[in-house]
Amino acid sequence: MRAPYASDPAKSRGRLVPEPEAPPRTPFERDRDRIIHSSAFRRLKHKTQVFVYHEGDHYRTRLTHSIEVAQIARSIARALRLDEDLTEALALAHDLGHTPFGHAGERELDRLMRDHGGFDHNAQSLRIVTRLERRYAAFDGLNLTWETLEGLVKHNGPLIDGEGHAQGAYRETGLPAAIIDYAEAHDLMLASFASAEAQAAAIADDIAYNAHDIDDGLRAGLFDVIDLGDDPLVGAALAQVLKAYPRLERPRMIHETVRRLISAMVGDVLAESGRQLRAFKPTSAEEVRALRMPMVSFGAQMKEKNRVLQAFLSHRMYRHERVLAIMERAQRVIRDLFEAYMDKPALMPADWREDSFTDDRSGFARQVCDFIAGMTDRYALDQHKKLFDLDPLFR
């Protein structure tokens, strides 16, 4: 049974383009199903999380990461009596806007688009589900409910302050045009926090990202188990494993450590959320949005432990010379493709250049950006080899 502060599908604010209901599914179940059946979701199978696909089949991709986020998010939602379908929809959709080659691809596209509005993967997720997916006869995009779109856009919290000024990651650059344009047609309440379901999906993303990057980093040999012994979060989980199973082989040791790590973080979220609920006693989803802090979050000590862990991963994994070397070459792929398509639009497929031959240079740049951002790692490499007879990741 849903809690009174949970999102109620029967009270959804609806869709931009009205549609009849489709029992027995709720509106949030339909959103989840539309996300799963979208082309953008399928493409996540071959989009980098940290390791490019040719480096092995056992590392996580954006798709496997999204599924793992959904599993953790549903567990949190169930414990807090939130709407599990909305939570799952948000968890599955949160990475739809990512480029090929992970954050390296995003940084390069943002640099290339500097004079044309920049690039932001959260804004790109919104473009995908409101414009770029073209499956339905009555509308572009997926026509998701207000609650799903709100949670997707406010994945990292409120986007503007009470006076309408951009904040957080957008403080210096301002809000992306995709978010501004859509919010004008369908007010997403950008100054408030999102629903508890969206908060659960966001914290699950943090949990999955940290825990599973440790797993992948250990598998890749970027660091060793002993290097994690002094980490206040991972070290405690590792000590529990070694005490219970002193002679456990390495693969099992890694898995047992990671699962304890996830359990510790989820347990902290539930404990801290319980404290928030007892303190504020919200009686509706609107009261959750009106709070000045997220209701679903880590406690202060866990936040600090996560900060230390993220610093370790940044230094030993994301900035590892092996990862950086691949990502530098991946950025070259993005740059070469962008410059080639901008110079010769006919190189793009016909359905991507139907509106290309105009005097709107920034509009065309956005079209090229949309095309490249939607590519999988494999397709981007294939296109690069086709155009330049060169595979930069293997030379």
DRENMIKOL-620275 format. One record per residue (C-alpha): residue number from 1; residue in one letter; x, y, z. Coordinates in steps of 0.001 Angstrom, whole numbers, padded with zeros to 6 digits. Last residue first. Layout:
BEGIN
  resi  resn       c1       c2       c3
   NUM     A        X        Y        Z
...
END
This chain:
BEGIN
  resi  resn       c1       c2       c3
   395     R   046117   002196  -033220
   394     F   043170   000159  -031889
   393     L   040921   002903  -030574
   392     P   041620   005169  -033564
   391     D   040012   002837  -036135
   390     L   040912   004440  -039443
   389     D   039487   004272  -042932
   388     F   038367   007894  -042446
   387     L   034676   007876  -043306
   386     K   033904   004172  -042914
   385     K   036259   003813  -039942
   384     H   034539   006721  -038205
   383     Q   031107   005314  -038970
   382     D   032084   001921  -037555
   381     L   033570   003514  -034442
   380     A   030418   005563  -033873
   379     Y   028245   002479  -034461
   378     R   030220   000457  -031912
   377     D   030154   003117  -029219
   376     T   026399   003474  -029698
   375     M   025120   006538  -031491
   374     G   022350   008740  -030117
   373     A   024709   011554  -029174
   372     I   026059   011599  -032739
   371     F   022654   012146  -034356
   370     D   021473   014630  -031742
   369     C   024713   016612  -032136
   368     V   024320   016695  -035907
   367     Q   020797   018060  -035465
   366     R   022031   020549  -032880
   365     A   024685   021718  -035321
   364     F   021959   022150  -037956
   363     G   019996   024405  -035651
   362     S   023141   026323  -034766
   361     R   023955   026920  -038438
   360     D   020434   028033  -039328
   359     D   020884   028926  -043005
   358     T   019160   025726  -044064
   357     F   020201   022489  -045712
   356     S   019785   020192  -042765
   355     D   016025   019679  -042640
   354     E   015966   016229  -044271
   353     R   019417   015482  -042939
   352     W   018771   012825  -040292
   351     D   016301   010752  -042326
   350     A   018756   010731  -045233
   349     P   021601   009178  -043253
   348     M   024513   011559  -042607
   347     L   027363   011991  -045099
   346     A   025157   014341  -047116
   345     P   025647   016961  -044387
   344     K   029244   017557  -045558
   343     D   031152   020093  -043427
   342     M   029004   019755  -040318
   341     Y   028939   015992  -040796
   340     A   032734   015764  -041063
   339     E   033367   018104  -038128
   338     F   031045   016145  -035863
   337     L   032468   012782  -036922
   336     D   036082   013859  -036369
   335     R   035317   015356  -032967
   334     I   033380   012338  -031707
   333     V   036099   009934  -032876
   332     R   038806   012150  -031355
   331     Q   036948   012064  -028059
   330     A   037212   008281  -028182
   329     R   040979   008560  -028651
   328     E   041220   010683  -025517
   327     M   038892   008235  -023750
   326     I   041130   005268  -024546
   325     A   044226   007009  -023212
   324     L   042362   008302  -020167
   323     V   041209   004797  -019200
   322     R   044731   003368  -019400
   321     E   046267   006373  -017660
   320     H   043854   006020  -014730
   319     R   041874   009206  -014299
   318     Y   038458   007516  -014043
   317     M   039913   004629  -012035
   316     R   042525   005467  -009385
   315     H   042009   009200  -008953
   314     S   038286   009530  -009627
   313     L   037566   006227  -007903
   312     F   039416   007333  -004754
   311     A   037703   010735  -004730
   310     Q   034357   008986  -005151
   309     L   035117   006791  -002144
   308     V   036029   009777   000036
   307     R   032844   011606  -000968
   306     N   030830   008461  -000321
   305     K   032201   008232   003195
   304     E   031307   011891   003745
   303     K   027768   011359   002520
   302     M   027523   008244   004699
   301     Q   028391   010272   007787
   300     A   025835   012998   006994
   299     G   022970   010575   006331
   298     F   022220   009577   002771
   297     S   019117   010801   001000
   296     V   015399   010416   000375
   295     M   013580   013448   001781
   294     P   015621   015876  -000298
   293     M   016055   019304   001285
   292     R   014023   022506   001423
   291     L   010740   020587   001508
   290     A   008055   021701  -000960
   289     R   008411   018658  -003220
   288     V   007717   016305  -000306
   287     E   004671   018406   000607
   286     E   003407   018016  -002944
   285     A   003738   014233  -002736
   284     S   001326   014315   000190
   283     T   001140   013931   003969
   282     P   004693   014906   004830
   281     K   005616   014186   008488
   280     F   008606   016555   008602
   279     A   010713   015053   011403
   278     R   009427   011475   011335
   277     L   009730   011353   007551
   276     Q   013212   012817   007630
   275     R   014364   010291   010215
   274     G   012911   007454   008135
   273     S   014690   008815   005059
   272     E   017971   008702   007027
   271     A   017425   005082   008056
   270     L   016300   004018   004586
   269     V   019259   005738   002927
   268     D   021680   004210   005449
   267     G   020345   000727   004792
   266     V   020704   001243   001041
   265     M   024326   002297   001536
   264     A   025177  -000638   003795
   263     S   023403  -003140   001552
   262     I   025267  -001850  -001514
   261     L   028612  -002189   000261
   260     R   027719  -005649   001478
   259     R   026974  -006668  -002125
   258     V   030280  -005150  -003271
   257     T   032343  -006973  -000659
   256     E   030739  -010350  -001372
   255     H   031288  -009851  -005108
   254     I   034947  -008897  -004703
   253     M   035659  -011775  -002321
   252     R   033938  -014200  -004678
   251     P   036194  -013114  -007537
   250     R   039315  -013184  -005260
   249     E   039057  -016638  -003721
   248     L   037812  -016844  -000120
   247     R   040392  -017968   002438
   246     P   039403  -015711   005355
   245     Y   035633  -016114   004781
   244     A   033712  -014526   007679
   243     K   036498  -012213   008825
   242     L   037620  -011493   005275
   241     V   034080  -010604   004230
   240     Q   033429  -008301   007193
   239     A   036793  -006580   006665
   238     L   035903  -005951   003011
   237     A   032656  -004250   003989
   236     A   034478  -002013   006485
   235     G   037205  -001200   003965
   234     V   034635  -000266   001329
   233     L   033156   002522   003434
   232     P   036079   003977   005392
   231     D   038570   003353   002549
   230     D   041736   002034   004167
   229     G   041364  -001488   002790
   228     L   040508  -000333  -000706
   227     D   044058  -000569  -002043
   226     I   044232  -004159  -000763
   225     V   041495  -005144  -003193
   224     D   043635  -004066  -006134
   223     F   043543  -001134  -008530
   222     L   043118  -000701  -012297
   221     G   043126  -004503  -012583
   220     A   040164  -004564  -014931
   219     R   038129  -006804  -012623
   218     L   038944  -004506  -009698
   217     G   037819  -001436  -011623
   216     D   034646  -003189  -012765
   215     D   033639  -004158  -009211
   214     I   034570  -000756  -007801
   213     D   032572   000817  -010626
   212     H   029704  -001387  -009489
   211     A   029550  -000036  -005978
   210     N   030013   003640  -006824
   209     Y   027613   003862  -009763
   208     A   025023   001580  -008208
   207     I   024780   003648  -005034
   206     D   024771   006998  -006826
   205     D   022096   005815  -009275
   204     A   020041   004467  -006370
   203     I   020175   007964  -004848
   202     A   018678   009387  -008051
   201     A   015975   006726  -008373
   200     A   014895   007237  -004748
   199     Q   014806   011012  -005270
   198     A   012605   010558  -008317
   197     E   010220   008399  -006290
   196     A   010217   010941  -003451
   195     S   008955   013466  -005977
   194     A   011157   016218  -007375
   193     F   012615   019104  -005415
   192     S   011272   022532  -006191
   191     A   012494   025435  -008342
   190     L   011981   023653  -011684
   189     M   008243   023273  -011239
   188     L   007911   021177  -014441
   187     D   005600   023605  -016242
   186     H   004483   021942  -019498
   185     A   004707   024305  -022481
   184     E   007208   026728  -020999
   183     A   008963   023842  -019249
   182     Y   009608   022235  -022636
   181     D   011399   025249  -024052
   180     I   013472   025930  -020939
   179     I   014544   022283  -020607
   178     A   015583   021948  -024245
   177     A   017272   025366  -024164
   176     P   019727   024217  -021510
   175     L   019523   026164  -018231
   174     G   022243   028701  -017559
   173     T   025959   028141  -018123
   172     E   027420   029251  -014790
   171     R   024729   028089  -012354
   170     Y   023681   025143  -014525
   169     A   025429   022410  -012505
   168     G   023726   023660  -009353
   167     Q   021663   026787  -009878
   166     A   019848   028710  -012585
   165     H   018180   031904  -011416
   164     G   014382   031961  -011246
   163     E   014051   034038  -008103
   162     G   013143   031063  -005919
   161     D   016193   029152  -007131
   160     I   016484   027179  -010354
   159     L   017315   023586  -011316
   158     P   016015   021827  -008204
   157     G   017605   018422  -007488
   156     N   020058   016167  -009328
   155     H   017512   014090  -011277
   154     K   015356   017195  -011673
   153     V   014843   016739  -015429
   152     L   013981   013036  -015236
   151     G   011850   013449  -012124
   150     E   009769   016179  -013723
   149     L   009429   014165  -016923
   148     T   008188   011131  -015002
   147     E   005735   013159  -012924
   146     W   004388   015063  -015923
   145     T   003494   011811  -017653
   144     L   005359   010583  -020714
   143     N   004440   011599  -024267
   142     L   007020   009181  -025745
   141     G   008627   011532  -028239
   140     D   006776   013051  -031175
   139     F   002993   012922  -031105
   138     A  -000198   011380  -032514
   137     A   001226   008637  -034736
   136     Y   003658   007177  -032214
   135     R   007174   005895  -032799
   134     R   009365   008923  -033302
   133     E   011772   009208  -030373
   132     L   013557   012528  -030878
   131     R   011039   014957  -029439
   130     T   009763   014564  -025854
   129     V   011541   011400  -024651
   128     I   014772   012086  -026537
   127     R   014863   015819  -025893
   126     L   014398   015185  -022144
   125     S   017285   012721  -022106
   124     Q   019333   015319  -023991
   123     A   018642   017854  -021230
   122     N   019998   015354  -018719
   121     H   022971   014609  -020999
   120     D   024024   018238  -021352
   119     F   025415   019694  -024581
   118     G   026252   023287  -025420
   117     G   023933   025950  -026827
   116     H   025390   026387  -030318
   115     D   028694   028193  -029730
   114     R   029889   025612  -027198
   113     M   028533   022692  -029238
   112     L   031971   021224  -029959
   111     R   032954   021576  -026300
   110     D   029703   019991  -025105
   109     L   030169   017184  -027630
   108     E   033680   016564  -026277
   107     R   032593   016558  -022653
   106     E   029708   014186  -023395
   105     G   031940   011778  -025278
   104     A   034407   011692  -022381
   103     H   031493   011225  -019976
   102     G   030612   007882  -021526
   101     F   032064   006743  -024841
   100     P   028831   007104  -026841
    99     T   026585   009918  -025614
    98     H   024242   009806  -022646
    97     G   020691   011043  -023073
    96     L   018933   007821  -022084
    95     D   020787   007709  -018752
    94     H   017918   008495  -016334
    93     A   015282   006512  -018214
    92     L   015490   003128  -016454
    91     A   015697   004668  -012983
    90     L   012862   007074  -013746
    89     A   010561   004314  -014965
    88     E   011473   002159  -011966
    87     T   010547   004880  -009486
    86     L   007287   005571  -011313
    85     D   006454   001851  -011218
    84     E   007455   001424  -007569
    83     D   005099   004083  -006238
    82     L   006492   004738  -002761
    81     R   005998   002578   000305
    80     L   009386   003517   001834
    79     A   010615  -000098   001804
    78     R   009159  -000699  -001653
    77     A   010694   002470  -003051
    76     I   014132   001594  -001696
    75     S   014005  -001898  -003210
    74     R   012648  -000465  -006462
    73     A   015560   001969  -006648
    72     I   018123  -000799  -006135
    71     Q   016674  -002882  -008975
    70     A   016224   000151  -011237
    69     V   019837   001222  -010701
    68     E   020981  -002279  -011664
    67     I   018911  -002128  -014850
    66     S   020346   001299  -015688
    65     H   023918   000050  -015126
    64     T   023286  -002950  -017366
    63     L   022055  -000609  -020090
    62     R   024770   002021  -019707
    61     T   027327  -000755  -020086
    60     R   028979  -002712  -017319
    59     Y   032091  -004774  -017850
    58     H   031860  -008513  -018476
    57     D   031880  -008475  -022279
    56     G   035416  -007177  -022715
    55     E   037583  -004253  -023822
    54     H   035818  -004000  -027201
    53     Y   032767  -002431  -025544
    52     V   034517   000711  -024268
    51     F   035037   000664  -020491
    50     V   033589   003312  -018153
    49     Q   029813   003130  -018685
    48     T   030113   002938  -022447
    47     K   027123   002615  -024743
    46     H   026412  -000679  -026489
    45     K   023386  -001892  -024545
    44     L   022245   001714  -024066
    43     R   021006   001544  -027659
    42     R   017971  -000455  -026550
    41     F   016853   002389  -024285
    40     A   017164   004965  -027070
    39     S   015062   002825  -029410
    38     S   012177   002888  -026948
    37     H   010440  -000286  -025756
    36     I   011768  -000035  -022186
    35     I   010865   003660  -021987
    34     R   007342   003045  -023273
    33     D   006866   000261  -020729
    32     R   007970   002456  -017825
    31     D   005684   005267  -018928
    30     R   002772   002829  -019261
    29     E   003396   001614  -015716
    28     F   003354   005239  -014553
    27     P  -000011   005875  -016199
    26     T  -001442   002763  -014466
    25     R  -001801  -000465  -016412
    24     P  -005048  -002436  -016183
    23     P  -006248  -000342  -017856
    22     A  -005141   001938  -020708
    21     E  -006186   005533  -019971
    20     P  -007183   007767  -022859
    19     E  -004508   010169  -024084
    18     P  -003960   013895  -023600
    17     V  -000882   015360  -025342
    16     L   001250   017039  -022668
    15     R   000563   014088  -020393
    14     G  -001208   013890  -017050
    13     R  -000934   015700  -013751
    12     S  -001135   012290  -012118
    11     K  -003761   011873  -009410
    10     A  -004663   008239  -010149
     9     P  -000942   007504  -010451
     8     D  -000496   008515  -006785
     7     S   002993   009751  -005985
     6     A   003984   008788  -002441
     5     Y   003517   011084   000570
     4     P   000316   009270   001646
     3     A   002205   005928   001680
     2     R   001382   003398  -001005
     1     M   000000   000000   000000
END
